[in-house]
Amino acid sequence: MREYSIVLPTHDNDGTCLAILHIVLKRELIHMFEGYSATAQTGGWLNDKGELFEEPSIRYTVATIELREDLIVKAAKKYGILAGQQAMYVVLDGTVEIITIGA
């Protein structure tokens, strides 16, 4: 089986709660993969300007027999835009990818 993860912050960079995005993402993962695991976590990173972003987030992990990296990358871009993120952290079958979204 293959395992994919996407990390979505619980709040945007202005502090707005993203609970509705989490509800929609969970429904989308159920539709695409018939299940998911969700793990609360906290992490931090520096952007190109040296600004520190520390944020609580939820890591959603799915397992599938099929090669479906395209679905996770597409979801990361979609939810990254909706959440106003600069980048999104994903794991594609053991390989970490940082997907640039915008500034």
Salt bridges, closest charged atoms under 4 A:
GLU28 OE1 - LYS78 NZ 2.91
ASP70 OD2 - ARG68 NH2 2.95
ASP93 OD2 - ARG2 NH1 3.17
